Amino acid sequence: MFKALANWLSRRKGKTLPAPNDVDSNHPTVTEGTTTELESIETNPSRLVPYDENLLERSRTQWQFGDWESLARLEREILQHHPDRAKLALLAAAGHQQLGNMAAARQFTRLAQDWGCSKKLVSQILIAGMHNTLGRVAVITNQESRAFQHFGNTIALGMPGADVRLLTQARITQQISQLGITHSRQHQHELGTLLPDNLKSSSSVPADFANPIFSVKKLAHLDLGDAWAGNTINTVVFRHHGIVTLEEYQYTAFYKDKQTLRLVKRCLNDDTVQTHDIEGQYNLLDAHNSISLGYDRQGFLHLTYDHHGTQLHYRRALMPHAIGAWSDEIPMTGAYEEKVTYPTFILPRHGYPLTLLYRDGVWNKGSARLKSYDEAAQAWIDYPTPILSGAEEKPWTCNAYWNHPAVGNDGSLHLSFVWRTDSLGDEQLINNINIGYAYSNDNGINWRTSRDRLYKLPITPVNAETVYPVSPGSNLINQCSMALDSQNRPHIVFYSNDESGIPQYQHLRFDGARWHHQYLSNRKAAFDLKGGGTLQIPISRPDIIMDKEDNAYIIFRGDLSHNKLAMLKLKSPAYSHTLGSHLEIWHESLGYAEPIIDRMRWNKDEVLSLLIQYNDQPNHDMNHLPTNHSIQILDVEISSLRRS
């Protein structure tokens, strides 16, 4: 394959190129000062067809880290109207080259040249790909020095001027993972010192190559087929529940397309899968319109879907533990159901019934209400008073956004929340403030502060316990997550600005006497939450789970993990950590997706079961591309490696 590719390149360049087996670490094919044409190709910016303006930068990042499968998913139909189509086609060719799809590689290479790529740039990228392949061969044959010479040459050829050492370390991790070879990150760090001097930079080894205190092991991976991925409607973090286990079965649901809501039932004993489609007309162009699942004490599934400040959409299964037959779309009680958003099922426990928490109202004038389900009467019952409300505040109304509700081992129900009122300034900065907390020992009838003082309902910004103050305009994100330790003490994760105005992941916990706060990240890039609709944000909202030893695990996706799903462990009792000491859970980029966790399975078996899908997310949910990607279930096991 190498010889044929070399001959083909030589014919296109009109001169002889060395065959791959003649490339030696003593004669690197890197020329200092080369300017990459991926940065300089002139294109026509005038386009009438909507396109993803972040596609080139995302694809360049995927090339840098060797995410070939994502590059190979670039399709001509998407690229042909893009102003950077020449560069994108060449990167797609590189992805196909590494996956051995030579016919597709040739096709996209021809497209790249037809659309404006020079022969010089084509040669640079494809020769860089040859070095990558030779590096993989050297890894397999334990020729470590040669392997890292080739990987370094790959980066230096394809991205002149980049931080070769840092990107080579990242490429090492990705290629070793793709080969299925197990190396500790500390070993990868040690191998990185084998880079020749001409490819080393002054950059320090990134912190996420530090020796971790835990490992993750894939237990199962199920592909559920392609589904809508034009935004994050299938993977928004506030789906509660997006995937859920009841006895020996696991259930999930997603939008396959705008006419199809698909339900899935998986047998955990043998991984057999059943599906059932509910046909309808679904608004997929608003990522708020996600699907939530619950079940009652008799094992009947309940389903809500497709609303953002609109009429409740609700169905109930007609048989227990089954997905094949459903009621028509019906009301619950008919009261307070005209402006519904964020329906959240709180599952039965300790004799309490299935309960629904939802917003009644809109983003700056809303109330959090509860309904509970009576199986004997097959009817829902409204709680008389909202539990959280800013709808009557004066002179400005507001709304409470809650994080994932958490249920204690004694049946207690815990909520943490932020308040939002009108946007700030001409930029329309999202104005979330303060983190509040409340818990209930009677399934939401009465609520108390962390100091065990009884609230008067509804809880408002006036009487809410603020457990961590956040000032207006601080990029505090709404709807993150909370979990409880074995003593039912809350742990909250979120992000907002640090003292320098950079959004950082943060951890807030209560030890029974006082609240503790710490930063979990050291990001360098600023961004602002502003405008309406679902935003295109470089980091996901974080999620949190806790194990039986009270260790906390933070799950996230974003620029810290090259858009791969990652996990950070906070070890009990101090919950200390090393910045950047996270591990990847899944080796592929997930675009803008957020973590969707089966909490019931984690609580029962300590198996982390996730619903994953690569998603786009156009800013403000405008100008969607009709994109589909595989939606999957991933099961992983977490193991400790050493004491810290």
Buried (B, 14 or more C-beta within 10 A) or exposed (E): EBEEBBEBBBEBEEEEBBBBEEBEBEEBBBEEEEEBBBEEBEBEEEEEEEBBBBBBEBBBBBBBBBBBBBBBBBEEEBBBEBBBBBBBBBBBBBBBBBBEBBEBBBBBBBBBBEBBBBEEBBBBBBBBBBBBBBBBBBBEEEBBEBBBBBBBBBBBBBBBEBBBBBBBBBBBBBBBBBEEEEBEBEBBBBBBEEBBEEBBEEEEBBEBBBBBBBBBEEEEEBEBBBBBBBBBBBBBBBBBBBBBBBEEBBBBBBBBBBEBBBBBBBEBEEEEBBBBEBEEEBBBBBBBBBBBBBBBBEBBBBBBBBBBBBEBBBBBBEEEBBBEEBBEBEEBEEEBBEBBBBBBBBBBBEEBBBBBBBBBBBBBBBBBBBBBBEBEEEEBBBBEEBBBBBBEBEEEBBBBBBBBBBBBEEBBBBBBBBBBBEBEEEEBBBBBBBBBBBBBBEBBBBBBBBEEEEBEBBBBBEEBBEBBEBEEBBBBBBBBBBBBBEEBBBBBBBBBBBEEEBBBBBBBBBEEEEBEEBBBBEBEEEBBBBBEBBBBBBBBBBBBBBBEEBBBBBBBBBBBBBBBBBBBBBBBEEBEBBBBBBBBBBBBBBBBBBBBBBBBBBBEBEBBBBBBBBBBBBBEBEBBBEBBBBBBBBBBEBEBEEEB
